[in-house]
């Protein structure tokens, strides 16, 4: 490692969460990883859904190592990662592993330490957290420098996003969190969704939630998943890809 590498500032941990599944969280995380990499950052995308991991499936990867190797102490997060052609590294999860889904607190702490150590080698370590509010998800969300909470226009998604924010503020008071409204019918609908949640947070939690971005519903997202290709590679000019790239630029400033 060169002197420049050892002297540079550590990167950041950025987590993407949702209380509800099916809101497009993984597509968003992959898109952000690629957009940040295209902007010149060294990015590690971590599939931190410890029971239902699918980042490797969406990217068409056949990884040799995964997060289980990191938890066992066999490899660092960087060494266990696979480099994707889109320019970012991927640390896959292990789909369907009950052992990973039910990690003891000490194991979650070990994973947290490994992810924090990875910030010495990457500008952004991006965590794609599992849906829900279990202890492991909350612990990993609390370790992030910034939590992005993903919600859609659906009332149940908003309710679950509110629960994520409420517990995150309890777990780590004063921590930075922002909302991404995904799969919206139009910009106005996205802004209404954000205002609804922002007002609820202001009233019941003492502070609103800033808006990070609004991503439209786009049929090309499903096409990219079917072809196991990142959206910004397969459809770089589609409306969803453009807004994800804009969000990445916003997060870089």
C-alpha positions as CSV (number, residue, x, y, z in Angstrom):
1,X,0.0,0.0,0.0
2,X,1.4,3.4,-0.9
3,X,1.8,6.4,1.4
4,X,-1.0,8.2,-0.5
5,X,-3.3,5.3,0.2
6,X,-2.5,5.0,3.9
7,X,-2.8,8.8,4.3
8,X,-6.1,9.2,2.6
9,X,-9.3,9.8,4.7
10,X,-11.4,6.8,5.4
11,X,-14.5,6.3,3.2
12,X,-18.1,6.3,4.4
13,X,-20.7,3.7,5.2
14,X,-23.9,4.3,3.3
15,X,-26.9,2.0,4.1
16,X,-30.1,1.5,2.0
17,X,-33.0,0.3,4.0
18,X,-36.8,-0.2,3.8
19,X,-39.3,-1.5,6.2
20,X,-41.2,-3.2,3.4
21,X,-39.9,-5.5,0.7
22,X,-40.7,-5.0,-3.0
23,X,-39.9,-1.3,-3.1
24,X,-36.9,-1.6,-5.4
25,X,-34.2,-1.2,-2.8
26,X,-31.7,-3.6,-4.4
27,X,-32.0,-2.1,-7.9
28,X,-31.5,1.4,-6.3
29,X,-28.4,0.2,-4.4
30,X,-26.9,-1.4,-7.5
31,X,-27.6,1.8,-9.5
32,X,-26.0,4.0,-6.8
33,X,-22.9,1.7,-6.7
34,X,-22.5,2.0,-10.4
35,X,-23.1,5.7,-10.6
36,X,-20.7,6.5,-7.8
37,X,-18.1,4.3,-9.5
38,X,-18.6,6.1,-12.7
39,X,-17.9,9.4,-10.8
40,X,-14.5,8.0,-9.9
41,X,-15.2,6.5,-6.5
42,X,-14.0,3.2,-5.3
43,X,-17.2,1.4,-4.2
44,X,-17.9,-1.8,-2.4
45,X,-21.6,-2.9,-2.6
46,X,-22.4,-5.3,0.3
47,X,-25.4,-7.5,0.2
48,X,-26.4,-7.2,3.8
49,X,-29.7,-9.0,3.5
50,X,-28.4,-11.8,5.7
51,X,-31.2,-14.3,4.9
52,X,-32.5,-13.5,1.4
53,X,-29.5,-12.1,-0.4
54,X,-30.0,-11.5,-4.2
55,X,-27.5,-8.9,-5.4
56,X,-25.4,-11.6,-7.0
57,X,-28.5,-13.0,-8.8
58,X,-29.5,-9.6,-10.1
59,X,-26.0,-9.0,-11.4
60,X,-25.5,-12.5,-12.9
61,X,-22.5,-13.2,-10.6
62,X,-21.2,-16.6,-9.6
63,X,-19.2,-15.5,-6.6
64,X,-16.4,-17.6,-5.1
65,X,-16.6,-16.0,-1.7
66,X,-19.4,-14.2,0.3
67,X,-20.1,-12.5,3.6
68,X,-19.9,-15.9,5.4
69,X,-16.1,-15.9,4.7
70,X,-15.9,-12.5,6.4
71,X,-17.9,-13.5,9.4
72,X,-15.7,-16.6,9.8
73,X,-12.6,-14.4,9.7
74,X,-11.2,-16.2,6.7
75,X,-11.1,-13.1,4.5
76,X,-11.5,-9.3,4.8
77,X,-14.5,-7.7,3.2
78,X,-12.3,-6.4,0.4
79,X,-10.6,-9.8,-0.2
80,X,-14.0,-11.6,-0.3
81,X,-15.4,-9.2,-2.8
82,X,-15.9,-9.8,-6.6
83,X,-15.3,-7.0,-9.1
84,X,-18.2,-6.3,-11.5
85,X,-17.6,-5.1,-15.0
86,X,-19.6,-2.0,-14.1
87,X,-16.7,-0.8,-12.0
88,X,-17.6,-1.6,-8.5
89,X,-16.8,-4.4,-6.1
90,X,-19.5,-6.7,-4.7
91,X,-19.5,-8.6,-1.4
92,X,-22.4,-11.1,-1.9
93,X,-24.6,-12.4,0.8
94,X,-25.7,-16.0,1.1
95,X,-29.3,-16.5,0.1
96,X,-31.5,-18.8,2.2
97,X,-29.0,-19.1,5.0
98,X,-30.9,-19.3,8.3
99,X,-27.6,-19.1,10.2
100,X,-26.9,-15.7,8.7
101,X,-30.4,-14.4,9.1
102,X,-30.3,-15.2,12.8
103,X,-26.9,-13.8,13.6
104,X,-26.0,-13.3,17.3
105,X,-25.1,-9.8,18.3
106,X,-21.4,-10.6,18.6
107,X,-21.4,-11.8,15.0
108,X,-23.2,-8.7,13.8
109,X,-20.6,-6.6,15.7
110,X,-17.9,-8.6,13.9
111,X,-19.5,-7.8,10.5
112,X,-19.9,-4.2,11.4
113,X,-16.2,-4.0,12.3
114,X,-15.2,-5.6,9.0
115,X,-17.3,-3.2,7.0
116,X,-15.9,-0.2,8.8
117,X,-12.4,-1.6,8.1
118,X,-13.3,-1.7,4.4
119,X,-13.7,2.0,4.4
120,X,-9.9,2.2,4.5
121,X,-9.9,0.7,1.0
122,X,-13.1,2.1,-0.5
123,X,-14.5,5.6,-0.8
124,X,-18.0,4.3,-0.2
125,X,-19.1,1.0,1.4
126,X,-22.8,0.7,0.3
127,X,-25.0,-1.7,2.4
128,X,-28.1,-3.2,0.8
129,X,-29.9,-4.0,4.0
130,X,-32.7,-6.6,4.3
131,X,-36.3,-5.5,4.6
132,X,-37.8,-5.5,8.0
133,X,-36.8,-4.3,11.5
134,X,-34.9,-7.2,13.0
135,X,-32.0,-6.6,15.3
136,X,-29.2,-7.3,12.7
137,X,-30.8,-4.8,10.2
138,X,-31.1,-2.2,12.9
139,X,-27.5,-2.7,14.1
140,X,-26.1,-2.3,10.6
141,X,-28.3,0.7,9.9
142,X,-27.1,2.3,13.1
143,X,-23.4,1.9,12.1
144,X,-23.9,3.8,8.8
145,X,-22.8,7.4,8.3
146,X,-26.0,7.9,6.3
147,X,-29.2,5.9,6.1
148,X,-31.3,6.1,2.9
149,X,-34.8,4.9,3.6
150,X,-36.7,3.7,0.5
151,X,-40.4,4.0,0.2
152,X,-43.1,4.0,-2.5
153,X,-46.5,5.7,-2.7
154,X,-48.2,2.8,-1.1
155,X,-49.6,3.5,2.4
156,X,-48.1,0.3,3.8
157,X,-44.7,1.3,2.5
158,X,-45.0,4.7,4.2
159,X,-46.0,3.2,7.5
160,X,-43.0,0.8,7.4
161,X,-40.6,3.6,6.4
162,X,-41.8,5.6,9.4
163,X,-41.1,2.6,11.6
164,X,-37.6,2.4,10.2
165,X,-36.9,6.1,10.9
166,X,-38.5,5.9,14.4
167,X,-36.3,3.0,15.5
168,X,-33.2,4.4,13.8
169,X,-33.5,7.6,15.7
170,X,-33.9,5.5,18.9
171,X,-30.9,3.3,18.1
172,X,-28.7,6.3,17.1
173,X,-30.0,9.7,18.1
174,X,-29.0,12.4,15.7
175,X,-27.9,10.0,13.0
176,X,-28.3,11.2,9.4
177,X,-31.2,9.7,7.4
178,X,-32.8,10.7,4.2
179,X,-35.8,9.5,2.2
180,X,-35.8,8.2,-1.4
181,X,-39.3,7.8,-2.9
182,X,-39.1,5.1,-5.5
183,X,-41.4,3.8,-8.3
184,X,-43.5,7.0,-8.4
185,X,-46.1,7.7,-11.1
186,X,-44.9,11.3,-11.4
187,X,-42.8,13.9,-9.6
188,X,-45.8,15.4,-7.9
189,X,-46.8,12.1,-6.4
190,X,-43.3,11.6,-5.1
191,X,-43.3,15.0,-3.4
192,X,-46.7,14.3,-1.8
193,X,-45.4,11.0,-0.5
194,X,-42.3,12.7,1.0
195,X,-44.4,15.5,2.6
196,X,-46.7,13.0,4.2
197,X,-43.8,11.2,5.9
198,X,-42.0,14.4,6.7
199,X,-45.0,15.8,8.5
200,X,-45.5,12.6,10.4
201,X,-41.8,12.5,11.5
202,X,-42.0,16.2,12.5
203,X,-45.1,15.7,14.5
204,X,-44.3,12.5,16.3
205,X,-40.5,12.2,16.2
206,X,-39.6,15.8,16.7
207,X,-37.9,16.3,13.3
208,X,-38.8,15.8,9.7
209,X,-36.9,13.6,7.2
210,X,-35.0,15.3,4.3
211,X,-35.7,14.2,0.8
212,X,-32.8,12.7,-1.0
213,X,-34.4,11.9,-4.3
214,X,-37.4,10.7,-6.3
215,X,-37.1,7.8,-8.8
216,X,-39.9,7.2,-11.3
217,X,-41.6,3.8,-12.1
218,X,-39.9,2.5,-15.2
219,X,-40.6,-0.7,-17.2
220,X,-36.9,-0.9,-18.1
221,X,-36.0,-1.8,-14.5
222,X,-37.8,-5.1,-14.9
223,X,-36.0,-5.7,-18.2
224,X,-32.6,-5.1,-16.6
225,X,-33.4,-7.6,-13.8
226,X,-34.5,-10.2,-16.3
227,X,-31.2,-9.8,-18.1
228,X,-29.1,-9.7,-14.9
229,X,-27.6,-6.4,-16.0
230,X,-27.3,-3.2,-14.0
231,X,-29.9,-0.6,-15.1
232,X,-27.3,2.0,-15.8
233,X,-25.5,-0.4,-18.2
234,X,-28.6,-1.8,-20.0
235,X,-30.7,1.4,-20.1
236,X,-28.4,4.3,-19.1
237,X,-30.7,7.0,-20.5
238,X,-34.0,5.8,-19.1
239,X,-35.8,8.0,-16.6
240,X,-35.1,5.8,-13.6
241,X,-31.4,5.5,-14.4
242,X,-31.1,9.3,-14.9
243,X,-32.7,9.9,-11.5
244,X,-30.5,7.4,-9.7
245,X,-27.4,9.0,-11.3
246,X,-28.7,12.4,-10.1
247,X,-29.1,11.0,-6.6
248,X,-25.6,9.6,-6.6
249,X,-24.3,13.1,-7.7
250,X,-26.3,14.6,-4.8
251,X,-24.8,12.2,-2.3
252,X,-21.3,12.9,-3.5
253,X,-21.6,16.7,-2.7
